[in-house]
Amino acid sequence: MRPRLLLACLTGLTLLLSGCGAGSAEPNPTPADAPPSAALPDPPAPPSPTASPKPKLRPLPAKLPAGLVRTTGGKKVALTFDDGPDPAWTPKVLDLLKAAKVKATFCVVGTQVRKHPELVRRIAREGHQLCNHSWNHDLNLARRPVAEIRADLTRTNREIRRAVEDAKVPYYRQPGGRWTAEVVKVAKQLEMRSLHWTVDPQDWARPTAATIQKRVQRAARPGSVVLLHDGGGNRAATLAACPKVIAALKRDHGITRLR
């Protein structure tokens, strides 16, 4: 009995082990040429967009470049008004000049011309000179690439002539007086002379009317070009100073319009 029982147990155990193996699913073999996933190379990164670098601004020269207009060429002085036309101040300045029978030069900003073309028409109609003062008073315009300078000045002249057909624009004035030889050259190519100044009372900083008057009278010489402002901010002090400034300049030197 015992040998038979032992043989039966061994036979049953063999069948049991054979059945388990047959019932298990065999895993799918990995193709021989497929590397394990950990070894797959990283996909190439998409190129990152890069903005084209802005051109560097050229340095300002140590001294003012040649070719600037800084005098009237005679004994009389000239009045110039920058940063307009402005609807609050330009009409009042024009009224004062008309009452004093004086002509001036208005250095106009292109964006202001676009907003107030009727004031440009009045300036021209009343016999004053027009001057290009850049499109949006960019203090660094003269330091930019020549193509940008030309585009800016051309755009401003175009806007002036939209307001006043066939307007003469014989002058260009660089904002802040930050001149370079390049902007002088471009202005000349566009048939404009580069207009600077010799008397600057810094009315843009809004000193009192009395201070503006004193600064102009002390600095004025025969042939001076006087810088004032009819735009770019509150010009109440400039407006208040103008009657006495004009009277003193007419008495001491005479006033002429730039040609």
VOBA-1610 file (N, C-alpha, C; in pm, whole numbers, padded with zeros to 5 digits, always signed):
BEGIN
Met+00083-00119+00000Met+00000+00000+00000Met+00087+00125+00000Arg+00190+00121+00079Arg+00269+00243+00089Arg+00340+00277-00041Pro+00403+00182-00113Pro+00465+00218-00242Pro+00366+00274-00341Arg+00243+00209-00346Arg+00142+00258-00439Arg+00096+00400-00403Leu+00079+00426-00275Leu+00036+00559-00231Leu+00139+00664-00265Leu+00264+00631-00248Leu+00372+00726-00279Leu+00377+00754-00428Leu+00358+00646-00510Leu+00360+00664-00655Leu+00244+00750-00700Ala+00128+00732-00637Ala+00010+00809-00675Ala+00031+00957-00643Cys+00091+00981-00528Cys+00116+01123-00488Cys+00211+01190-00583Leu+00316+01117-00622Leu+00414+01175-00714Leu+00352+01204-00850Thr+00267+01111-00894Thr+00201+01129-01024Thr+00109+01249-01023Gly+00033+01264-00912Gly-00059+01380-00901Gly+00015+01512-00896Leu+00125+01513-00825Leu+00203+01637-00814Leu+00258+01678-00949Thr+00303+01579-01030Thr+00357+01607-01164Thr+00250+01667-01253Leu+00128+01609-01247Leu+00018+01661-01330Leu-00021+01803-01289Leu-00019+01828-01158Leu-00056+01962-01108Leu+00039+02066-01159Leu+00169+02037-01150Leu+00268+02134-01197Leu+00259+02153-01347Ser+00232+02050-01421Ser+00220+02061-01565Ser+00101+02143-01603Gly-00010+02135-01532Gly-00130+02213-01560Gly-00111+02357-01536Cys-00044+02404-01433Cys-00020+02546-01402Cys+00058+02611-01512Gly+00159+02538-01561Gly+00240+02598-01667Gly+00161+02618-01792Ala+00073+02529-01827Ala-00005+02540-01949Ala-00107+02649-01943Gly-00156+02679-01821Gly-00259+02782-01808Gly-00206+02922-01806Ser-00077+02947-01789Ser-00022+03085-01783Ser+00006+03135-01923Ala-00025+03265-01950Ala-00001+03324-02083Ala+00144+03359-02097Glu+00200+03326-02211Glu+00341+03358-02236Glu+00351+03503-02281Pro+00440+03587-02223Pro+00450+03728-02261Pro+00496+03742-02404Asn+00448+03854-02470Asn+00491+03882-02607Asn+00638+03914-02609Pro+00712+03853-02696Pro+00856+03882-02700Pro+00881+04020-02757Thr+00981+04086-02707Thr+01021+04217-02758Thr+01103+04199-02882Pro+01071+04272-02992Pro+01153+04257-03112Pro+01298+04283-03083Ala+01382+04208-03152Ala+01525+04218-03123Ala+01580+04354-03152Asp+01520+04427-03250Asp+01575+04556-03287Asp+01513+04671-03211Ala+01423+04647-03116Ala+01360+04753-03039Ala+01434+04772-02909Pro+01500+04884-02888Pro+01571+04906-02762Pro+01473+04929-02649Pro+01513+04903-02526Pro+01425+04933-02414Pro+01389+05080-02411Ser+01269+05112-02358Ser+01219+05249-02365Ser+01312+05348-02298Ala+01381+05306-02194Ala+01470+05398-02123Ala+01585+05441-02211Ala+01614+05363-02316Ala+01728+05397-02401Ala+01687+05479-02523Leu+01555+05506-02540Leu+01513+05586-02655Leu+01570+05727-02645Pro+01622+05781-02755Pro+01676+05918-02750Pro+01564+06020-02734Asp+01591+06131-02663Asp+01493+06237-02647Asp+01461+06299-02782Pro+01334+06334-02807Pro+01300+06399-02935Pro+01367+06536-02942Pro+01404+06581-03060Pro+01470+06712-03071Pro+01378+06825-03025Ala+01434+06919-02949Ala+01355+07031-02898Ala+01322+07126-03013Pro+01197+07179-03017Pro+01163+07274-03123Pro+01247+07401-03109Pro+01282+07462-03220Pro+01364+07584-03211Pro+01289+07694-03139Ser+01356+07759-03045Ser+01292+07867-02970Ser+01293+07994-03053Pro+01177+08067-03058Pro+01173+08191-03137Pro+01264+08296-03076Thr+01342+08360-03157Thr+01433+08463-03108Thr+01401+08594-03179Ala+01377+08699-03101Ala+01352+08831-03158Ala+01481+08887-03214Ser+01470+08947-03331Ser+01590+09007-03389Ser+01637+09121-03300Pro+01765+09126-03270Pro+01815+09227-03175Pro+01796+09368-03230Lys+01761+09459-03141Lys+01745+09599-03182Lys+01882+09659-03209Pro+01892+09739-03314Pro+02022+09801-03340Pro+02059+09897-03228Lys+02186+09900-03196Lys+02232+09988-03090Lys+02222+10133-03134Leu+02192+10220-03039Leu+02190+10363-03068Leu+02333+10412-03080Arg+02357+10492-03182Arg+02492+10548-03195Arg+02511+10654-03086Pro+02633+10673-03040Pro+02657+10772-02934Pro+02639+10914-02986Leu+02602+11003-02897Leu+02596+11144-02932Leu+02738+11198-02947Pro+02759+11288-03042Pro+02893+11345-03056Pro+02928+11434-02937Ala+03056+11452-02915Ala+03102+11534-02802Ala+03065+11681-02821Lys+03051+11722-02945Lys+03010+11860-02972Lys+02909+11860-03085Leu+02838+11969-03102Leu+02736+11977-03205Leu+02799+11960-03343Pro+02733+11885-03431Pro+02789+11865-03565Pro+02783+11992-03649Ala+02857+11991-03756Ala+02855+12104-03849Ala+02723+12108-03924Gly+02692+12226-03977Gly+02575+12238-04062Gly+02449+12284-03994Leu+02457+12324-03867Leu+02338+12371-03796Leu+02317+12520-03818Val+02190+12559-03831Val+02153+12700-03837Val+02136+12749-03694Arg+02216+12848-03655Arg+02211+12896-03517Arg+02192+13047-03509Thr+02188+13113-03621Thr+02164+13258-03623Thr+02075+13292-03741Thr+02021+13412-03740Thr+01937+13458-03851Thr+02022+13506-03969Gly+02150+13528-03944Gly+02236+13581-04049Gly+02234+13732-04059Gly+02164+13796-03967Gly+02158+13943-03964Gly+02152+13992-03821Lys+02114+14118-03803Lys+02107+14174-03668Lys+01979+14135-03595Lys+01873+14117-03668Lys+01746+14085-03604Lys+01745+13942-03550Val+01662+13920-03450Val+01650+13788-03388Val+01527+13717-03441Ala+01521+13587-03418Ala+01406+13506-03461Ala+01343+13436-03342Leu+01211+13428-03342Leu+01136+13353-03242Leu+01096+13218-03300Thr+01118+13111-03224Thr+01074+12978-03266Thr+00994+12915-03153Phe+00890+12841-03191Phe+00802+12774-03094Phe+00795+12626-03127Asp+00822+12543-03027Asp+00832+12397-03046Asp+00714+12322-02985Asp+00697+12199-03037Asp+00615+12092-02978Asp+00465+12103-03003Gly+00421+12201-03077Gly+00280+12211-03112Gly+00252+12138-03242Pro+00136+12166-03300Pro+00037+12263-03251Pro-00046+12206-03136Asp-00080+12293-03043Asp-00158+12255-02926Asp-00285+12340-02923Pro-00403+12277-02908Pro-00528+12354-02915Pro-00546+12454-02803Ala-00478+12432-02689Ala-00491+12526-02577Ala-00400+12646-02591Trp-00278+12627-02645Trp-00176+12733-02639Trp-00141+12794-02774Thr-00141+12715-02880Thr-00100+12769-03010Thr-00190+12883-03056Pro-00322+12874-03046Pro-00404+12988-03089Pro-00374+13116-03011Lys-00343+13103-02884Lys-00314+13222-02802Lys-00180+13283-02840Val-00081+13196-02869Val+00048+13247-02916Val+00030+13318-03050Leu-00049+13259-03138Leu-00074+13322-03267Leu-00144+13457-03251Asp-00235+13465-03158Asp-00304+13593-03132Asp-00204+13700-03087Leu-00111+13664-02998Leu-00010+13759-02950Leu+00081+13805-03064Leu+00125+13709-03147Leu+00212+13745-03258Leu+00141+13836-03358Lys+00014+13808-03381Lys-00064+13890-03473Lys-00078+14031-03420Ala-00106+14042-03290Ala-00121+14175-03230Ala+00009+14253-03234Ala+00123+14185-03219Ala+00254+14250-03220Ala+00310+14266-03361Lys+00239+14212-03461Lys+00284+14217-03600Lys+00423+14154-03616Val+00435+14033-03560Val+00562+13960-03560Val+00539+13821-03621Lys+00635+13777-03701Lys+00631+13643-03758Lys+00730+13553-03685Ala+00696+13425-03674Ala+00781+13330-03603Ala+00791+13201-03682Thr+00867+13106-03628Thr+00880+12973-03687Thr+00822+12871-03589Phe+00734+12786-03639Phe+00670+12686-03555Phe+00724+12548-03593Cys+00792+12485-03497Cys+00849+12351-03516Cys+00746+12250-03467Val+00678+12187-03562Val+00559+12108-03529Val+00591+11959-03525Val+00520+11889-03438Val+00533+11744-03419Val+00426+11674-03501Gly+00467+11570-03574Gly+00377+11503-03667Gly+00247+11454-03605Thr+00254+11393-03488Thr+00132+11342-03425Thr+00037+11455-03388Gln+00092+11570-03352Gln+00007+11685-03320Gln-00052+11746-03448Val+00024+11744-03555Val-00027+11792-03683Val-00147+11708-03725Arg-00135+11576-03707Arg-00246+11488-03744Arg-00371+11520-03663Lys-00355+11551-03536Lys-00470+11580-03451Lys-00530+11717-03478His-00445+11815-03515His-00493+11954-03525His-00447+12019-03656Pro-00487+11965-03769Pro-00442+12023-03897Pro-00489+12165-03918Glu-00603+12200-03858Glu-00655+12336-03876Glu-00561+12440-03816Leu-00488+12403-03712Leu-00392+12498-03652Leu-00270+12515-03742Val-00229+12409-03808Val-00119+12420-03904Val-00161+12511-04019Arg-00284+12498-04063Arg-00334+12586-04169Arg-00333+12731-04125Arg-00370+12755-04000Arg-00368+12894-03951Arg-00225+12947-03943Ile-00133+12865-03895Ile+00008+12908-03888Ile+00057+12953-04026Ala+00029+12870-04126Ala+00073+12902-04262Ala-00002+13024-04317Arg-00130+13029-04292Arg-00213+13138-04345Arg-00170+13273-04292Glu-00122+13276-04167Glu-00083+13403-04105Glu+00063+13439-04130Gly+00129+13363-04218Gly+00261+13401-04265Gly+00379+13354-04183His+00357+13256-04094His+00467+13203-04013His+00537+13088-04086Gln+00657+13059-04042Gln+00737+12953-04104Gln+00706+12820-04038Leu+00712+12712-04117Leu+00692+12577-04065Leu+00825+12503-04058Cys+00839+12422-03955Cys+00961+12345-03932Cys+00922+12205-03886Asn+00985+12104-03941Asn+00963+11964-03904Asn+01033+11937-03769His+00957+11884-03672His+01013+11858-03539His+00999+11709-03502Ser+01002+11623-03604Ser+00992+11477-03592Ser+00847+11434-03574Trp+00827+11303-03585Trp+00691+11250-03580Trp+00632+11252-03439Asn+00708+11206-03341Asn+00652+11198-03205Asn+00752+11245-03099His+00838+11338-03138His+00934+11400-03045His+01025+11295-02981Asp+01081+11210-03064Asp+01173+11106-03019Asp+01310+11170-02991Leu+01347+11178-02864Leu+01474+11240-02827Leu+01595+11166-02883Asn+01578+11037-02910Asn+01689+10956-02961Asn+01685+10933-03112Leu+01598+11005-03180Leu+01583+10982-03324Leu+01715+10994-03398Ala+01795+11095-03366Ala+01920+11119-03439Ala+02022+11008-03417Arg+02001+10923-03317Arg+02093+10814-03286Arg+02050+10682-03349Arg+01937+10682-03415Arg+01883+10559-03472Arg+01938+10535-03612Pro+01910+10416-03670Pro+01956+10389-03806Pro+01907+10496-03904Val+01986+10523-04004Val+01955+10629-04100Val+01819+10606-04165Ala+01786+10481-04195Ala+01658+10452-04259Ala+01541+10493-04170Glu+01555+10474-04039Glu+01449+10515-03946Glu+01438+10666-03939Ile+01551+10735-03940Ile+01549+10881-03939Ile+01475+10933-04061Arg+01513+10881-04178Arg+01451+10927-04303Arg+01300+10901-04302Ala+01259+10783-04258Ala+01117+10749-04255Ala+01040+10843-04163Asp+01099+10877-04049Asp+01035+10965-03952Asp+01016+11105-04010Leu+01122+11161-04066Leu+01114+11297-04119Leu+01021+11304-04241Thr+01026+11201-04324Thr+00939+11198-04442Thr+00793+11188-04401Arg+00765+11105-04303Arg+00627+11089-04255Arg+00574+11221-04199Thr+00657+11292-04126Thr+00614+11419-04068Thr+00587+11523-04176Asn+00676+11533-04274Asn+00653+11627-04384Asn+00525+11593-04460Arg+00501+11464-04479Arg+00380+11422-04549Arg+00255+11466-04473Glu+00260+11455-04339Glu+00144+11495-04258Glu+00124+11646-04263Ile+00234+11722-04260Ile+00224+11867-04271Ile+00158+11906-04403Arg+00196+11836-04509Arg+00142+11870-04641Arg+00001+11816-04662Arg-00040+11724-04580Arg-00182+11686-04580Arg-00266+11799-04523Ala-00209+11868-04425Ala-00281+11980-04365Ala-00275+12104-04455Val-00158+12128-04512Val-00137+12245-04597Val-00074+12196-04727Glu-00154+12187-04831Glu-00104+12137-04958Glu+00011+12225-05008Asp+00116+12159-05053Asp+00234+12228-05107Asp+00303+12318-05003Ala+00287+12285-04875Ala+00353+12365-04771Ala+00505+12357-04785Lys+00571+12467-04763Lys+00717+12468-04761Lys+00763+12435-04619Val+00853+12339-04609Val+00908+12299-04479Val+01060+12305-04492Pro+01117+12424-04479Pro+01261+12439-04507Pro+01352+12402-04391Tyr+01296+12370-04274Tyr+01379+12344-04158Tyr+01338+12215-04087Tyr+01436+12154-04022Tyr+01414+12043-03930Tyr+01483+12077-03799Arg+01414+12049-03688Arg+01475+12068-03555Arg+01469+11935-03479Gln+01586+11888-03435Gln+01596+11763-03360Gln+01546+11783-03216Pro+01452+11699-03171Pro+01406+11708-03032Pro+01521+11704-02932Gly+01514+11794-02836Gly+01616+11800-02732Gly+01749+11856-02779Gly+01759+11894-02906Gly+01886+11942-02959Gly+01993+11833-02959Arg+01950+11707-02962Arg+02045+11594-02959Arg+02084+11556-03102Trp+02167+11638-03161Trp+02202+11625-03301Trp+02312+11521-03324Thr+02307+11460-03441Thr+02419+11380-03492Thr+02442+11422-03637Ala+02559+11389-03688Ala+02588+11421-03828Ala+02490+11349-03921Glu+02444+11230-03880Glu+02355+11151-03964Glu+02221+11221-03984Val+02163+11275-03876Val+02032+11339-03891Val+02044+11469-03970Val+02155+11539-03955Val+02178+11661-04034Val+02184+11626-04182Lys+02252+11515-04212Lys+02266+11474-04352Lys+02131+11434-04412Val+02052+11357-04335Val+01921+11315-04385Val+01832+11437-04409Ala+01830+11530-04315Ala+01749+11651-04332Ala+01789+11726-04458Lys+01918+11735-04482Lys+01965+11803-04602Lys+01920+11731-04728Gln+01925+11599-04727Gln+01879+11521-04842Gln+01730+11543-04869Leu+01656+11574-04764Leu+01512+11602-04777Leu+01486+11751-04795Glu+01592+11826-04826Glu+01584+11969-04856Glu+01540+12052-04735Met+01592+12012-04617Met+01566+12089-04495Met+01699+12125-04429Arg+01707+12245-04378Arg+01823+12286-04300Arg+01797+12254-04153Ser+01903+12221-04082Ser+01890+12179-03941Ser+01895+12302-03851Leu+01785+12328-03785Leu+01767+12451-03706Leu+01793+12427-03558His+01897+12491-03506His+01926+12486-03362His+01880+12619-03300Trp+01944+12662-03194Trp+01907+12788-03128Trp+02027+12844-03054Thr+02016+12967-03012Thr+02122+13030-02931Thr+02070+13081-02798Val+01938+13092-02785Val+01879+13139-02659Val+01774+13037-02614Asp+01797+12979-02497Asp+01704+12880-02442Asp+01670+12916-02297Pro+01554+12978-02274Pro+01516+13014-02137Pro+01461+12895-02058Gln+01460+12778-02119Gln+01410+12654-02055Gln+01267+12671-02005Asp+01185+12729-02090Asp+01045+12746-02051Asp+00972+12613-02040Trp+01031+12506-02101Trp+00970+12373-02089Trp+00966+12325-01945Ala+01055+12377-01860Ala+01058+12340-01719Ala+00962+12424-01636Arg+00889+12512-01701Arg+00786+12597-01640Arg+00837+12688-01528Pro+00941+12766-01556Pro+00975+12872-01461Pro+00869+12982-01470Thr+00883+13085-01389Thr+00784+13193-01393Thr+00800+13274-01521Ala+00696+13349-01552Ala+00701+13436-01671Ala+00814+13537-01659Ala+00834+13591-01538Ala+00941+13689-01518Ala+01078+13627-01543Thr+01097+13503-01501Thr+01224+13434-01523Thr+01248+13410-01672Ile+01145+13370-01743Ile+01158+13349-01888Ile+01200+13479-01956Gln+01133+13586-01919Gln+01164+13716-01979Gln+01309+13757-01954Lys+01354+13744-01830Lys+01490+13783-01794Lys+01594+13699-01869Arg+01571+13570-01876Arg+01666+13481-01942Arg+01680+13514-02091Val+01568+13544-02155Val+01574+13577-02297Val+01648+13709-02317Gln+01614+13810-02241Gln+01676+13941-02258Gln+01826+13938-02231Arg+01867+13862-02131Arg+02009+13856-02096Arg+02090+13781-02202Ala+02031+13679-02262Ala+02107+13595-02355Ala+02100+13642-02500Ala+01999+13721-02533Ala+01980+13760-02673Ala+02094+13849-02723Arg+02138+13819-02845Arg+02240+13897-02914Arg+02192+13919-03058Pro+02253+14007-03132Pro+02214+14023-03272Pro+02221+13888-03346Gly+02113+13855-03415Gly+02107+13731-03490Gly+02065+13608-03412Ser+02028+13625-03285Ser+01992+13510-03202Ser+01867+13438-03251Val+01865+13307-03227Val+01745+13225-03249Val+01695+13185-03112Val+01574+13230-03079Val+01517+13210-02945Val+01425+13088-02946Leu+01447+12998-02851Leu+01366+12877-02838Leu+01258+12897-02731Leu+01132+12880-02771Leu+01019+12881-02680Leu+00928+12763-02715His+00821+12744-02640His+00733+12630-02664His+00585+12672-02663Asp+00511+12620-02760Asp+00365+12640-02761Asp+00293+12507-02743Gly+00366+12399-02713Gly+00307+12268-02691Gly+00390+12188-02594Gly+00346+12064-02570Gly+00420+11974-02483Gly+00392+11990-02335Gly+00290+12065-02299Gly+00259+12084-02157Gly+00191+12217-02132Asn+00182+12251-02006Asn+00119+12379-01968Asn+00213+12493-02004Arg+00172+12580-02094Arg+00256+12690-02141Arg+00203+12826-02097Ala+00135+12828-01982Ala+00080+12954-01931Ala+00190+13056-01904Ala+00302+13010-01847Ala+00411+13103-01815Ala+00474+13159-01943Thr+00491+13074-02043Thr+00545+13121-02171Thr+00452+13224-02233Leu+00325+13194-02232Leu+00226+13286-02288Leu+00228+13420-02214Ala+00239+13415-02082Ala+00242+13539-02003Ala+00369+13618-02028Ala+00480+13549-02059Ala+00607+13617-02082Ala+00616+13679-02221Cys+00543+13624-02316Cys+00560+13664-02456Cys+00544+13814-02483Pro+00443+13882-02431Pro+00430+14025-02464Pro+00554+14106-02427Lys+00611+14084-02309Lys+00729+14160-02268Lys+00854+14113-02344Val+00863+13982-02369Val+00976+13930-02447Val+00976+13993-02586Ile+00861+13993-02651Ile+00851+14047-02786Ile+00883+14196-02787Ala+00828+14268-02691Ala+00853+14413-02685Ala+01001+14443-02667Ala+01068+14369-02578Ala+01210+14392-02552Ala+01296+14355-02673Leu+01266+14245-02738Leu+01343+14203-02855Leu+01323+14299-02973Lys+01201+14345-02990Lys+01176+14442-03098Lys+01253+14571-03073Arg+01256+14612-02947Arg+01326+14736-02912Arg+01477+14723-02926Asp+01533+14611-02880Asp+01679+14597-02874Asp+01741+14545-03005His+01668+14463-03078His+01729+14398-03194His+01641+14400-03319Gly+01511+14396-03299Gly+01421+14372-03411Gly+01396+14222-03424Ile+01281+14185-03476Ile+01244+14043-03491Ile+01214+14014-03638Thr+01267+13903-03687Thr+01247+13861-03824Thr+01205+13715-03829Arg+01138+13678-03935Arg+01106+13538-03958Arg+01221+13472-04030Leu+01254+13351-03992Leu+01358+13276-04061Leu+01316+13249-04205Arg+01409+13256-04297Arg+01380+13235-04439Arg+01421+13095-04482
//
